[in-house]
């Protein structure tokens, strides 16, 4: 779903750490998930209506659950966690 207009998007490219293409998208995704796993896929997407481009990161559901638990246990990098002050 497009974050700008809410319409459907289509995949225009796929990247992963083993086949990063030019690498910019994988580097961005790595900043978010590499503290936990290198097993992820980046999908480049374009809105079918407004042509806005975006990126999604796909992870196995087990990794997402474990990352949430690790974060709540205080093991995620500080720059990724918003802490209540």
Protein Blocks (a to p, Z undefined) as FASTA:
>chain_A
ZZklopacddfbdcdfklnonommmmmmmmmmmmmoccdcddddddfklopacddddddf
klmmmmmmmmmnopacfklpccdZZ
